[in-house]
Amino acid sequence: MASPRLPAAIRAPFEARTWRAFGYVLIGLPLSVCWFSLSVAFVSAGAGLLITFLGVPILAGALAMCRGFGAVERARARGLLGHDVDAPEPVRGRTGGAFSWMGAMLKSGASWRHLLYAVVHMPWAVFSFSVTVALWTWGWSLFTYPLWQWVFPTWVGQDGIQLYGDATHSFYLDAPFEIAVTSLIGLVFVLVGPWVLRGLVSVDRLLVTGLLGPSRLASRVTELESDRGIVVDTAAADLRRIERDLHDGAQARLAALAMDLGLAKEKLAQDPQAAAVLVDEAHGEVKLALQELRDLARGIHPAVLTDRGLDAALSSVASRCAVPVSVSVDLPARPAPAIEGIAYFTVSELLQNVSRHARARRAWVDVWRSGDRLMIQVRDDGVGGAAVSAGRGLAALSARVDAVDGVLALSSPTGGPTSVTAELPWRA
């Protein structure tokens, strides 16, 4: 990617991002005043009438109104700031009736956070609006002063901007040097203004995310539900793969073996030599079936992993790779069996990718513990160009790692080398 011709400090005042943020601040003040006024008025009325029955629906309606304000603010942040925040969990009553809905609305933490946003954002909107408009108007006015300085002597009757004046003395910015210094000061304001503006709207991003988005608990529940779905889908896919391998491999060979042994039994008395040939072929089929069953069991959960841990299991996987692989495992203890199994599966899949696609001469596998995380890194000196895209093996592997709160990071520039780092939770 080519570097921009102008420095960021010079480009910032003219970038669309800056002007969108400026529009966000300008629109924010009148909207915030509206949100604040309506929210405080309705919530105060509802709270005051809580002694009667009328206060409950008014207060619930006020909170629902605040949630509507939040939807507008999220849309405004998404359109002008490019900051996408998910909507909070909807309010649902247990029975679906009006009273149930009002009770759920009053107990909804997200609704009260929307009310807090309407109250807190108004003074912040006043501050950010004042600072932004002052910097913007003074900056561009002073920067372009040489272009409109003629207005003062022509229409105002003075030589320029009056910097100081009293009954006996006055000082005007009318000399060429003074005009140039004024323009330079304006240029400083113009260049600094966008960065101040971006700092101000970053606070707005925090407010929108923290008060108008889903709570951490709700986000975590959603994430766990997604991870549970991934685990279920992965388990179902593994079961289908095992069933397919058994049906197409070992089962087919065992069926052929039964047929060969049946023919050998029939020919044993009449043609012992032909029967011996059939028995010999059946013996070969038994060996192949046993090998396929061993490979299938190794793909599910190898015995060496259970008995001797990751070091021996990964060394066994590396020995079957098409390229030489150096394995380094530095662990003070063994992690939980589930994490150990995912680590083994991850390295196995990555080494299969190296064998099939990397066109590498060597590969390296490093496993170590860092704090409460199990770190795995698989590197090769191949052609690179790998990507975590939908429908490919790395995407499925990334989803499996993510399902246990892990992370899969890929670095594979075109031409190589490729490095895949997996980070799994350490659960002793």
C-alpha positions in Angstrom: 0.0 0.0 0.0 1.5 3.3 -1.1 2.0 5.9 1.6 0.0 9.1 1.3 1.7 12.1 -0.2 0.7 14.5 2.6 1.3 14.0 6.3 -1.7 13.1 8.4 -1.6 16.4 10.2 -2.1 18.3 7.0 -4.7 15.9 5.6 -6.8 15.8 8.7 -8.7 19.1 8.3 -9.9 18.0 4.8 -10.7 14.4 5.5 -14.3 13.2 5.3 -13.9 11.5 8.6 -13.2 14.9 10.2 -16.2 16.6 8.7 -18.5 13.7 9.6 -17.3 14.0 13.2 -17.9 17.8 13.0 -21.5 17.1 11.8 -21.9 14.6 14.6 -21.0 17.2 17.2 -23.2 19.9 15.6 -26.3 17.7 15.5 -25.6 16.3 18.9 -26.3 19.4 20.9 -29.9 20.0 19.8 -30.7 16.3 20.0 -29.2 16.0 23.5 -31.2 19.0 24.7 -34.3 17.3 23.4 -33.4 13.9 24.9 -32.6 15.5 28.3 -35.7 17.6 28.4 -38.1 14.9 27.5 -36.5 12.3 29.7 -36.3 14.4 32.8 -39.8 15.7 32.4 -41.4 12.2 31.9 -39.3 10.4 34.5 -40.0 13.2 37.1 -43.7 13.0 36.3 -43.7 9.2 36.6 -41.6 9.2 39.8 -43.9 11.8 41.3 -47.0 9.8 40.5 -45.7 6.5 41.8 -47.8 7.0 44.9 -50.7 6.4 42.5 -51.1 3.8 39.8 -50.5 6.3 37.0 -46.8 6.6 37.8 -45.9 3.1 36.8 -47.1 3.3 33.1 -45.6 6.8 32.8 -42.3 5.7 34.1 -42.2 2.6 32.0 -43.2 4.7 28.9 -40.4 7.1 29.7 -37.8 4.3 29.8 -39.2 3.0 26.5 -38.9 6.5 25.1 -35.3 6.6 26.2 -34.6 3.3 24.5 -36.0 4.9 21.3 -33.6 7.8 21.8 -30.8 5.3 22.2 -31.7 3.7 18.8 -31.4 7.1 17.2 -28.0 7.7 18.9 -26.7 4.3 17.8 -27.7 5.0 14.2 -26.1 8.5 14.3 -22.8 7.0 15.7 -22.9 4.3 13.0 -23.6 6.7 10.1 -21.3 9.6 11.1 -18.5 8.0 13.2 -18.5 4.5 11.7 -19.0 3.1 15.3 -21.3 0.2 15.2 -22.9 -0.8 18.5 -25.4 -3.6 18.8 -28.8 -2.9 20.3 -29.3 -4.2 23.9 -31.5 -7.2 24.6 -35.2 -6.4 24.0 -37.6 -6.1 26.9 -40.1 -9.0 27.0 -42.7 -9.6 29.7 -43.2 -13.1 31.0 -46.9 -13.2 30.1 -46.9 -10.8 27.2 -49.5 -8.5 28.8 -49.2 -4.8 29.5 -48.5 -5.2 33.2 -45.8 -7.8 32.5 -44.2 -5.5 30.0 -44.1 -2.6 32.4 -42.6 -4.7 35.1 -39.9 -6.0 32.7 -39.2 -2.4 31.5 -38.7 -1.1 35.0 -36.4 -4.0 35.9 -34.3 -3.7 32.7 -30.9 -2.4 33.4 -30.4 -1.4 29.7 -33.4 0.9 29.9 -32.0 2.7 33.0 -28.6 3.0 31.2 -30.4 4.7 28.3 -31.9 7.2 30.8 -28.5 7.8 32.2 -27.2 8.5 28.7 -29.9 11.1 28.1 -29.0 12.9 31.3 -25.2 12.6 31.1 -24.8 13.3 27.4 -26.4 16.8 27.5 -23.7 18.6 29.5 -21.0 16.7 27.5 -22.7 17.8 24.2 -22.7 21.4 25.4 -19.0 21.2 26.2 -17.9 19.4 23.0 -20.1 21.7 20.8 -18.6 24.8 22.4 -15.0 23.7 22.0 -15.5 22.4 18.5 -17.3 25.4 17.1 -14.8 27.8 18.8 -11.8 26.0 17.4 -13.4 25.6 14.0 -14.7 29.2 13.6 -11.6 30.9 15.0 -9.2 28.6 13.2 -10.6 29.1 9.7 -11.5 32.8 10.3 -7.9 33.6 11.3 -6.3 31.4 8.7 -8.2 33.1 5.9 -7.8 36.6 7.4 -5.6 37.8 4.5 -8.5 37.1 2.1 -11.2 39.1 4.0 -9.2 41.7 5.9 -10.3 44.3 3.3 -13.9 44.1 4.8 -12.8 46.2 7.8 -11.6 49.4 6.1 -14.3 49.1 3.4 -17.4 48.4 5.4 -16.6 48.7 9.2 -14.5 51.9 9.2 -11.5 50.4 10.9 -8.1 49.1 9.7 -8.6 45.5 10.8 -9.4 43.2 13.7 -9.1 45.3 16.9 -6.7 43.4 19.2 -6.8 46.1 21.9 -8.6 49.4 22.4 -9.6 52.0 25.1 -10.5 55.7 25.1 -7.0 56.8 24.1 -5.3 53.9 22.4 -6.2 51.1 20.0 -4.3 48.3 18.2 -5.5 46.8 14.9 -4.1 43.8 13.0 -3.6 45.6 9.7 0.2 45.5 8.9 1.4 42.7 6.5 3.5 41.1 9.3 0.5 41.2 11.7 -1.8 39.7 9.1 0.7 36.9 8.3 1.1 36.1 12.1 -2.7 36.1 12.4 -3.0 33.6 9.5 -0.3 31.4 11.0 -2.1 31.3 14.4 -5.3 30.4 12.5 -3.4 27.6 10.7 -2.3 26.1 14.0 -5.9 26.1 15.1 -7.0 24.5 11.8 -4.4 21.7 12.2 -5.0 21.1 15.9 -8.8 21.3 15.6 -9.4 17.9 14.0 -7.3 16.0 16.6 -9.2 17.8 19.4 -12.4 16.9 17.7 -11.5 13.2 17.4 -10.6 13.2 21.0 -14.0 14.6 21.9 -16.0 12.1 19.7 -14.0 9.2 21.2 -15.7 10.1 24.5 -19.0 9.9 22.6 -18.0 6.4 21.4 -17.4 5.3 24.9 -20.7 6.7 26.1 -22.6 5.0 23.3 -20.8 1.7 23.8 -21.1 1.7 27.6 -24.6 3.0 28.0 -26.5 2.2 24.8 -25.1 -1.2 23.9 -25.7 -4.6 25.4 -24.4 -5.3 28.9 -21.3 -7.4 29.4 -23.3 -10.2 30.9 -25.7 -10.2 27.9 -22.8 -10.1 25.5 -21.1 -13.0 27.3 -24.3 -15.0 27.3 -24.7 -14.4 23.5 -21.0 -15.4 23.0 -21.5 -18.6 25.0 -24.6 -19.5 23.1 -22.7 -19.0 19.8 -19.8 -21.1 21.2 -22.2 -23.8 22.3 -23.6 -23.9 18.8 -20.1 -24.2 17.3 -19.2 -27.0 19.7 -22.4 -28.9 18.8 -21.8 -28.4 15.1 -18.2 -29.5 15.4 -19.2 -32.6 17.4 -21.8 -33.5 14.8 -19.3 -33.0 12.0 -16.8 -35.2 13.8 -19.4 -37.9 14.3 -20.4 -37.8 10.6 -16.7 -38.1 9.7 -16.1 -41.1 12.0 -19.3 -42.7 10.6 -18.2 -42.1 7.0 -14.6 -43.4 7.7 -15.9 -46.5 9.3 -18.5 -47.1 6.6 -16.2 -46.5 3.6 -13.0 -47.9 5.2 -12.8 -50.5 7.9 -16.4 -51.7 7.5 -15.9 -52.2 3.7 -12.7 -54.1 4.3 -14.2 -56.3 7.0 -17.1 -57.1 4.7 -14.6 -58.1 1.9 -12.7 -60.1 4.5 -15.8 -62.0 5.5 -16.5 -62.8 1.8 -12.9 -64.0 1.2 -13.0 -66.2 4.3 -16.3 -67.7 3.2 -14.9 -68.6 -0.2 -11.8 -70.0 1.4 -13.9 -72.2 3.6 -15.8 -73.5 0.6 -12.6 -74.3 -1.4 -10.6 -75.7 1.5 -11.6 -79.3 0.8 -11.6 -79.1 -3.0 -8.7 -76.7 -3.8 -6.5 -76.1 -0.8 -4.0 -74.0 -2.8 -6.7 -71.6 -3.9 -8.0 -71.4 -0.4 -4.6 -70.6 0.9 -4.4 -67.7 -1.6 -7.7 -66.4 -0.3 -6.6 -66.7 3.3 -3.4 -64.8 2.5 -5.5 -62.0 0.8 -7.8 -61.9 3.9 -4.7 -61.6 6.1 -3.7 -58.5 4.2 -7.1 -57.0 4.4 -7.0 -57.6 8.2 -3.8 -55.6 8.4 -5.2 -52.8 6.3 -8.4 -52.7 8.4 -6.4 -52.6 11.6 -4.3 -49.7 10.3 -7.3 -47.8 9.3 -8.9 -48.3 12.7 -5.6 -47.1 14.4 -5.6 -44.0 12.2 -9.2 -43.3 13.0 -8.6 -43.7 16.7 -5.6 -41.5 16.5 -7.6 -38.8 14.8 -10.2 -38.9 17.6 -7.9 -39.0 20.6 -4.6 -41.0 20.4 -3.6 -43.2 23.2 -0.1 -41.6 23.3 -1.7 -38.3 24.2 -3.6 -39.8 27.1 -0.6 -41.8 28.3 2.4 -39.4 27.7 1.0 -36.0 27.0 1.5 -33.4 24.2 5.2 -33.8 23.8 5.1 -37.4 22.7 1.8 -37.0 20.8 3.0 -34.0 18.8 6.3 -35.8 18.0 4.2 -38.7 16.6 2.2 -36.3 14.5 5.4 -34.6 13.2 7.0 -37.9 12.3 4.1 -38.4 9.8 4.4 -35.0 8.2 5.6 -34.7 4.6 8.4 -32.3 5.6 10.9 -32.4 8.5 9.3 -30.9 11.6 11.1 -29.7 14.8 8.9 -30.0 17.9 9.6 -28.0 21.1 7.2 -28.5 24.1 8.0 -26.6 27.2 5.2 -27.1 29.8 5.5 -27.3 33.6 2.5 -29.6 33.8 -0.3 -31.0 31.7 -3.4 -28.9 31.0 -6.9 -30.2 31.2 -7.6 -33.2 28.9 -10.1 -31.2 26.8 -7.5 -28.4 26.2 -4.8 -31.0 25.5 -7.1 -32.6 22.9 -7.8 -29.3 21.2 -4.1 -28.4 21.2 -3.3 -31.8 19.6 -6.0 -31.4 17.0 -4.9 -27.9 16.2 -1.3 -28.9 15.5 -2.4 -32.0 13.6 -4.6 -29.9 11.3 -1.9 -27.2 10.8 0.7 -29.8 9.9 -1.7 -31.4 7.4 -2.0 -28.0 5.8 1.8 -27.7 5.7 2.0 -31.1 4.0 -0.7 -30.4 1.4 -0.4 -26.7 0.5 2.7 -25.0 1.9 5.4 -26.4 -0.4 7.7 -26.0 2.5 11.1 -27.5 3.2 10.9 -27.4 7.0 8.3 -26.7 9.7 8.5 -25.9 13.4 6.1 -26.5 16.3 6.5 -24.7 19.6 4.3 -25.2 22.6 4.7 -23.3 25.9 2.7 -21.8 28.8 2.4 -18.0 29.3 0.5 -17.1 32.4 -2.8 -18.8 32.3 -2.7 -19.4 28.6 -1.4 -22.4 26.5 0.5 -21.0 23.5 1.0 -23.0 20.3 2.9 -21.8 17.2 3.3 -23.7 14.0 5.7 -22.1 11.4 6.9 -23.2 8.0 9.1 -21.7 5.2 6.6 -22.4 2.4 5.1 -20.1 -0.2 2.6 -18.4 2.2 -0.7 -16.9 1.0 -2.9 -18.8 3.6 -6.1 -17.1 4.7 -8.8 -17.6 7.3 -11.8 -17.5 5.0 -15.3 -19.0 5.2 -15.6 -22.6 4.0 -11.9 -23.4 4.5 -10.1 -25.5 7.0 -8.5 -22.6 8.9 -11.9 -21.0 9.4 -13.3 -24.2 11.0 -10.1 -24.5 13.1 -10.4 -20.9 14.3 -14.1 -21.4 15.2 -13.1 -24.5 17.3 -10.4 -22.6 19.1 -12.7 -19.7 19.7 -15.3 -22.0 21.2 -13.1 -22.5 24.3 -12.2 -18.8 24.6 -9.1 -19.2 22.5 -7.6 -17.1 19.7 -6.1 -18.1 16.4 -3.8 -15.6 14.7 -2.4 -16.1 11.2 0.6 -14.4 9.5 1.1 -15.7 5.9 2.3 -13.1 3.4 2.6 -14.1 -0.2 6.0 -15.7 -0.6 6.1 -16.9 3.0 6.9 -17.7 5.7 3.7 -18.7 7.4 3.2 -18.6 11.1 0.0 -19.6 12.9 -0.3 -18.9 16.6 -3.1 -20.4 18.8 -3.8 -19.3 22.3 -5.8 -21.6 24.5 -6.9 -21.2 28.1 -4.8 -23.1 30.6 -7.1 -25.3 32.7 -5.2 -27.6 35.0 
